[in-house]
């Protein structure tokens, strides 16, 4: 199974501000499918944007052959 590291939408409470989870997910899964592991969180509605990433977990998945989306790769570069 091919694994991707990408963003998955998660809404907050009544105000419906959108935040995202950074997840490892199997490739043949739909957009809102079950993830394999949560690797971090991203909330663009905060000023400045809140980015919480577990680098060790991401590096572990990449060593196993997981592919990162462009957005996740960009967030990692900004967080460095």
VENZIZI-V844021 format. One record per run of one state. SS is the DSSP state (~ for helix, > for strand, _ for the rest). FROM is the first residue (numbers start at 1). LEN is the number of residues. If there is no record, write none. Layout:
((SS	FROM	LEN) (SS	FROM	LEN))
//
This chain:
((_	1	2) (>	3	9) (_	12	6) (>	18	9) (_	27	10) (>	37	7) (_	44	6) (>	50	4) (_	54	1) (~	55	9) (_	64	3) (>	67	2) (_	69	1) (~	70	10) (_	80	1))
//
